Amino acid sequence: MKRLKIKPKSLALALVITVAGAATYLIAADHIDAPSVMGTGSDITDFYAFQSPANASNMVFVINVQGLLAPAGTAAASFDEEVMLEINIDNSATKDNIEDLVIQATFEGGKVIVHGPAAPIQTGLKSTLLPTITVDAAVTSYGSPAVINENGGIKVFAGPRDDPFFFDLNQYKAIIGGTATSFNNPGTDAFAGTNVLSIVIEVPKSMLGNQTINAWATSNRKM
């Protein structure tokens, strides 16, 4: 089984660039640390990567955005059609933290559209949309059964889900403030009862190369 390392998400200033004949996107997200993207379709709350529990030959990647959605407001939430979510994969033997493969997801007309995995057109802080669509699916509505589509061994789901991340925020603040020295067991989940918009992509390991991989996620706003 391949081991997996997760590289933290990064925040970069948006720079305008034009590429003839291709849509170009610029990174514009971090985990609730950037006020300009907080609560928007650019705001990545968490990124997960793990071996599929149903098929040991597959990897599953999950990107969650728009955290802290109240149930009453979740039905009205939607993926931003100006934002591309990108999974970056470094599968080189040297682990140089440069993406060798990317999986890109865009949104249009109530659908999620997946490109890749494939070699990126450009690496670094700017991303260009890959020309070939791998698979798409209708975005699942809040409270409806999950819509999952598959093509060429790649599966995709997009839609609202309960936020799976557990964090005792108040106890964390107490520890940082010096009024507590450790977390409680059990703790109090500050995210309980809130939702996220989630995209889940399952990919055969054979498409990701033969090396141990590093993986990280970015959101990219169209410029």
C-alpha positions, 0 to 999 in steps of 0.5 A: 500500500502506498504511503501518503503525505499531505502538504499544507494548503497555501495562500498566494496573491492573485496575479492577472495572467492571460493564456491564449485558448485556455482558462487560467486560474489563480490560487485564492484560498486558505483554511479560514485564515483569509478574510476575503475568501472566508465562507466562499467557494474558494475557502477550503476547510479540509482536504482528505486523502485515503485508500478506498475502504471498498477497493484497495486499488483506489485512492479517494480524495476529498475537498470540503469548502464553505465551512460552517453552513447552518442547516437552514442555509445549506440548501441555498449554498452552491459551488462557485462556477468561477472557482476550480478546485485542484488536487496536486500530486507529487509522485516523483522519486525525489519528492520535490513538492512540484505537482506531477499530476493534477485532478481539477474540478470545475462547476457549471450548470449544476454539474461538477466536471472533473479533468485528469489526473494528468500532467499539469499545463503549468505548475506553481501558483497558477493553474490552467484548466486541462482540455479533456473532461474525465467524468462529470455528475449532477451536484447532489441537492441538500437532503437528496440521495447522493449522485455518484457518476463513474467513467473510466474507473474514476468516480465523482460526487459533489454536494452538501455534507455534514462537516466531518472535522472534529475540533474543540475550538473553545478548549483550544483557545483556552490552551492558547490563552494559558487557562488550560493545559490539555484537551478534554476527553471527550471534547466538544465539537465546535463544528457539530451541526454545521455543513460543508460543500464536499467533492469526492473523487475516487481514482485507481492508484494505477493512474497516480504512478508507482511512487509514494505520493505527496498530495495537496489541494488548492482553490483557484479563482478564474481571472 
